[in-house]
Amino acid sequence: MQIHKIIQALEQFAPPTLRESYDNVGLLTGDAAWHCTGILISLDATEEVVLEAKARGCNLVISHHPIIFGGLKKITGSNYVEKAVIASIKNDIALYAIHTNLDNVKEGVNGRISDLLELRNRQIILPKTGFLRKLISFVPIDKIDIVRNALFSAGAGQIGNYSECSFQAEGTGSFLAGEGTNPYAGQQGSRHYEKESRLEVIFPSYLERGVISALKASHPYEEVAFDVVELQNQWDRVGSGIIGELVEEMEELQFLGRLKELFRVPVVRHTELRNKTIRRIAVCGGAGSFLVNRALQLKADIYVTGDMKYHEFFDANGQMVIADVGHFETEQFTVDLLYDILAEKFPTFAVFKTGVLTNPVNYYI
């Protein structure tokens, strides 16, 4: 199997277009045309992980964090980034990163944390805008179902938990077929009026090429009239963080104890307790201080994240508890998530989870 087939499966789950603008995702070293000998999954692609991949006979490392984040002006092995890059190139091991695009899909990093906490009634804390498009086309009435079904098959028509959503209105279109045409109806040189349906569907921007191809392939006209309109609607399946509810409310100290157990941490940094029960939980894997105000607006009882700075704890303002369990700790289950995606897609292929602990933070208890 070529590496690009594996990349394709990952990017169907978390398209690169959903990444944050500052991010660096995708294939960082290596060649997508290489035949893959095995996959090693890790949170970080350090030199030690690359050498582990070599020892296991894997020539593809898939990591959550991109080892190349900013520009590299020298590759001399003077730091951990350069050492990892040198090791990957020297040993013909491809490095692939799937970072904020995996954070931003509802079933991604934060979805896995929500599974761990058994949250119900989940919603994205900060949904994305500008990622939805509306396709409008005009179809002969007798062909409307053929075109509509083709668009649905291409991924159009999803709104929240509803699929196959469309709008249809009837009217009359006109055209005059010129020289060299082969019109579906009417004749060259004569204006023709055709009963048509206006068909509208919504789709995510990364599906645009496939949706338009499906429209043209299924539409009976030689020249298909259509509009693609960028929408500013929030997309409730894509964005930062997740908020949901526990099946049963818990005491604050009981819930903090549960965090220690589930995330396997020796300590949880948190704001002052409010002496209230916990029911509504906001989560964000990695560094999540940017969502504190939004979690407050959504009436979270507690916000679970990592990398909170001293002054950022004040932002809770006594209205909720902030619990910092660590950057690595909140994202550690991403390895399992990626493993499950690949194991389902390629059940007979060699996929491994790293045995290297890449967390640079240690605790003295």
C-alpha positions in Angstrom: 0.0 0.0 0.0 1.3 3.4 -0.9 1.5 6.1 1.8 -0.9 8.4 0.0 -3.7 5.8 0.5 -3.2 6.1 4.3 -3.1 9.9 4.1 -6.3 9.8 2.1 -8.1 7.8 4.8 -6.9 10.2 7.6 -7.9 13.3 5.6 -11.3 12.0 5.0 -11.8 12.0 8.7 -10.0 15.3 9.4 -9.6 17.3 6.1 -6.4 19.6 6.2 -8.6 22.6 5.3 -10.0 22.5 8.8 -6.6 23.3 10.4 -5.9 26.6 12.0 -4.0 29.2 9.8 -0.8 29.0 11.9 -0.6 25.2 11.7 1.6 22.9 9.6 -0.1 19.6 8.9 0.3 16.9 6.3 3.3 15.1 4.9 6.4 16.8 6.4 9.1 14.5 5.1 9.2 11.5 2.7 7.3 10.7 -0.4 3.6 9.9 -0.6 4.3 7.4 -3.4 6.4 5.2 -1.2 5.1 1.8 -0.4 4.3 1.7 3.3 6.0 -1.0 5.4 4.2 -0.1 8.6 2.8 2.8 10.6 3.9 4.0 14.0 1.5 6.5 15.8 2.7 9.0 18.4 1.8 12.3 19.9 5.2 13.7 19.0 7.6 12.7 16.2 10.9 12.9 18.2 14.1 11.3 17.1 13.5 8.5 19.6 10.1 7.8 18.0 11.7 7.8 14.5 14.3 5.3 15.6 11.5 3.2 17.2 9.8 3.2 13.8 12.9 1.9 12.1 13.3 -0.8 14.7 9.7 -1.9 14.1 10.1 -1.9 10.3 7.8 1.1 9.8 8.5 3.8 7.3 5.7 6.1 8.3 5.3 8.0 11.6 1.9 9.7 12.1 2.0 12.2 14.9 -0.5 14.7 16.3 2.0 17.5 16.8 4.0 18.6 13.7 7.7 18.3 14.4 8.3 21.0 11.8 6.2 23.9 13.0 8.1 27.0 11.9 10.7 27.5 9.2 14.0 25.6 9.3 17.0 27.6 8.2 19.5 24.9 9.3 19.4 21.2 9.8 22.5 20.5 11.8 21.1 18.4 14.6 21.4 21.2 17.1 17.9 20.7 18.6 15.3 18.0 18.9 13.5 19.2 15.8 16.5 19.0 13.6 17.5 15.6 15.1 14.1 14.1 14.3 14.2 15.5 10.7 17.7 14.1 10.1 16.7 10.7 11.5 13.6 10.5 9.3 15.5 11.5 6.1 18.5 9.3 6.8 16.3 6.3 7.4 13.7 6.9 4.7 10.9 7.3 7.2 8.0 9.6 6.3 6.6 12.0 8.9 3.0 13.0 8.7 1.2 15.4 11.1 -2.6 15.7 11.7 -2.9 18.5 14.3 -5.5 21.2 14.6 -7.6 19.7 11.8 -8.0 16.7 14.1 -8.8 19.0 17.0 -11.5 20.8 15.0 -13.7 17.8 14.0 -16.3 16.9 16.5 -15.3 13.2 16.6 -11.6 14.1 16.9 -9.4 14.9 19.9 -12.1 16.5 22.0 -14.6 13.9 21.0 -12.3 11.2 22.4 -12.0 13.2 25.7 -15.8 13.5 25.8 -16.0 9.7 25.3 -13.7 9.2 28.3 -15.8 11.5 30.5 -19.1 10.0 29.1 -20.5 13.3 28.1 -24.0 13.6 26.6 -25.7 16.4 24.6 -22.4 17.5 23.1 -21.8 20.7 21.1 -18.8 22.5 19.8 -17.7 25.3 22.1 -16.5 27.7 19.3 -18.0 26.6 15.9 -16.2 27.6 12.7 -17.6 29.9 10.1 -16.8 30.3 6.4 -16.4 26.5 5.8 -19.9 25.9 4.4 -21.0 26.4 0.8 -24.4 26.4 -0.9 -24.8 25.0 -4.4 -27.7 26.2 -6.5 -28.5 24.7 -9.8 -31.4 24.4 -12.3 -32.4 20.9 -13.4 -35.1 19.6 -15.7 -38.0 18.4 -13.5 -37.8 14.8 -14.8 -34.1 14.6 -13.8 -34.2 16.2 -10.4 -34.0 13.0 -8.3 -31.0 11.7 -10.3 -29.0 14.9 -9.7 -30.1 15.3 -6.1 -29.0 11.7 -5.3 -25.7 12.3 -7.0 -25.1 15.3 -4.9 -26.0 13.4 -1.7 -23.6 10.7 -2.7 -20.8 13.3 -3.0 -21.4 14.4 0.6 -23.8 17.4 0.1 -26.9 17.9 2.1 -25.7 17.4 5.7 -27.1 19.8 8.3 -26.3 18.9 11.9 -27.5 15.3 12.5 -29.7 15.5 9.4 -28.6 14.2 6.0 -30.0 14.4 2.5 -31.2 18.0 3.1 -32.2 20.0 0.0 -34.6 22.6 -1.3 -36.5 22.5 -4.6 -38.7 25.1 -6.3 -40.2 25.0 -9.8 -39.9 27.6 -12.5 -39.1 28.1 -16.1 -35.7 28.5 -17.7 -34.8 29.6 -21.2 -31.8 29.1 -23.5 -30.9 29.4 -27.1 -28.6 26.7 -28.4 -25.9 28.0 -30.6 -23.9 26.4 -33.4 -22.1 23.2 -32.5 -24.3 22.4 -29.5 -26.3 19.3 -28.8 -29.1 20.5 -26.6 -30.9 18.2 -24.2 -34.2 19.9 -25.3 -35.1 22.3 -28.0 -33.3 23.0 -31.3 -30.3 25.0 -32.4 -31.1 28.6 -33.3 -34.5 28.7 -31.5 -35.1 30.0 -28.0 -36.4 27.1 -25.8 -38.3 27.3 -22.5 -37.9 24.4 -20.1 -39.7 23.6 -16.9 -36.9 23.3 -14.3 -36.5 22.9 -10.6 -34.1 25.1 -8.6 -32.1 22.7 -6.5 -30.1 23.9 -3.4 -27.8 21.9 -1.2 -25.2 22.8 1.5 -21.8 21.2 1.7 -18.4 21.7 3.4 -15.9 23.6 1.3 -13.4 20.8 1.1 -16.0 18.7 -0.8 -16.5 21.4 -3.5 -14.6 19.7 -6.3 -16.4 16.4 -5.8 -19.8 18.0 -5.4 -19.4 20.0 -8.7 -18.1 16.9 -10.5 -21.2 15.0 -9.3 -23.5 17.8 -10.5 -21.9 17.9 -14.0 -21.8 14.1 -14.3 -25.5 13.6 -13.4 -27.0 16.7 -15.0 -28.4 16.2 -18.6 -27.3 19.6 -19.9 -24.2 20.2 -21.9 -23.6 23.5 -20.1 -24.7 23.3 -16.5 -25.8 26.5 -14.8 -24.9 26.7 -11.1 -23.8 29.0 -8.4 -21.5 28.2 -5.4 -22.1 30.7 -2.5 -19.9 31.0 0.5 -21.9 31.0 3.7 -21.1 32.6 7.1 -23.2 30.1 9.0 -21.6 28.5 12.0 -20.8 24.8 11.3 -21.9 22.9 14.4 -19.7 19.9 13.6 -16.4 21.8 13.3 -14.6 24.0 15.7 -12.7 24.3 19.0 -13.6 22.4 22.2 -16.7 20.5 23.2 -19.2 21.0 26.0 -21.6 18.4 27.3 -23.2 17.0 30.4 -22.5 14.1 32.8 -25.1 11.4 33.1 -25.3 12.2 36.8 -23.9 15.3 38.6 -20.9 14.9 40.9 -19.3 16.8 43.8 -16.4 18.9 42.7 -13.7 17.0 44.6 -15.2 13.7 43.4 -14.9 14.9 39.8 -11.3 16.2 40.3 -10.5 12.7 41.6 -12.0 11.2 38.5 -9.9 13.4 36.3 -6.7 12.3 38.1 -7.7 8.7 37.6 -8.8 8.9 33.9 -6.0 11.1 32.8 -3.4 9.3 34.9 -2.0 12.5 36.4 -0.4 13.0 39.9 -1.9 16.5 40.3 -4.7 18.6 38.9 -4.2 22.4 38.9 -7.5 24.1 39.4 -9.2 27.4 40.5 -11.0 27.8 43.7 -13.9 25.4 44.2 -17.4 26.8 44.3 -19.0 24.3 46.6 -21.5 23.4 43.8 -22.1 20.1 42.0 -20.6 19.4 38.6 -22.9 18.6 35.6 -21.9 20.7 32.6 -18.4 20.0 31.4 -16.3 21.9 28.8 -13.2 20.3 27.4 -10.3 21.3 25.1 -7.3 19.1 24.5 -3.9 20.8 24.6 -3.6 24.5 25.2 -7.1 25.8 25.8 -7.0 29.2 27.6 -8.5 30.9 24.5 -11.9 29.2 25.2 -12.3 30.2 28.8 -14.7 33.1 28.1 -16.7 31.0 25.7 -17.0 28.2 28.3 -18.3 30.8 30.7 -20.9 32.0 28.2 -22.1 28.4 27.8 -22.6 28.0 31.6 -20.0 25.3 32.1 -19.5 24.1 35.7 -15.9 23.1 35.0 -13.5 23.6 32.1 -10.9 20.8 31.6 -7.9 21.7 29.5 -4.1 22.2 29.7 -1.4 24.8 29.6 -3.2 27.4 31.6 -0.9 30.3 32.8 -1.1 31.9 36.2 -3.1 35.0 35.3 -5.5 33.0 33.0 -6.8 31.2 36.1 -8.3 34.5 37.2 -10.5 34.5 34.1 -12.8 31.9 35.8 -14.0 34.8 37.9 -15.6 32.5 40.4 -18.2 31.5 37.9 -16.8 28.1 37.0 -13.9 25.8 37.9 -10.9 25.6 35.6 -9.0 22.3 35.8 -5.6 22.0 34.1 -4.6 18.4 33.8 -1.7 19.1 31.3 -1.1 19.4 27.6 0.2 15.9 26.9 -2.3 14.4 29.3 -5.4 15.8 27.6 -4.1 14.7 24.2 -2.6 11.3 25.1 -5.7 9.5 23.8 -5.2 10.9 20.3 -2.9 8.0 19.7 -5.7 5.6 20.4 -8.0 7.7 18.2 -5.7 7.5 15.2 -5.0 3.8 15.8 -8.8 3.1 15.7 -9.3 5.1 12.5 -6.5 3.2 10.7 -7.3 -0.2 12.1 -10.9 0.1 10.9 -9.8 1.3 7.4 -6.9 -1.2 7.1 -7.6 -4.1 9.4 -4.8 -6.3 8.0 -2.1 -3.6 7.9 0.7 -3.2 10.4 -0.3 -0.3 12.7 1.5 0.3 16.0 1.2 2.7 18.9 4.5 4.1 20.1 6.1 2.8 23.3 8.0 6.1 23.8 6.8 8.5 26.4 7.2 11.9 24.6 5.8 14.0 27.4 8.6 16.5 28.3 7.0 17.4 31.6 7.8 15.4 34.7 6.4 15.6 38.3 8.3 15.1 41.5 5.7 13.8 44.0 
